[in-house]
C-alpha cells in the first residue's frame, strides 16, 4: 500500500471531474479524497501500487468526458488511511 498526492490542472472544474474521479477510485479499490482548489483539482489517494497506477492513468486521461488535463504533479507521500474515497 502507498499514498499519492496529485494536483491536476486544466479544464477540470465544473465538468464532473470529481464525480468521475470517485467512480474510478471505487472501480480500482482506491481510498482518499478529491477536491477543487483554486485552479486545480487536488487528490489524495491510497491503494496498492497496481490499483494506483490504473487509477492515475484513468484520471490523467481526463476523468470526465468533458475534462481536459493540461498538466499534473504526483508525489508519493507517507501512507494515509482513508475509509473510502470521497469528494470534499
PyMOL commands that set and color helices and strands:
alter all, ss='L'
color gray80, all
select helices_A, chain A and resi 17-27+49-60
alter helices_A, ss='H'
color red, helices_A
select strands_A, chain A and resi 2-11+31-37+40-47+68-77+85-87
alter strands_A, ss='S'
color yellow, strands_A
deselect
rebuild
show_as cartoon
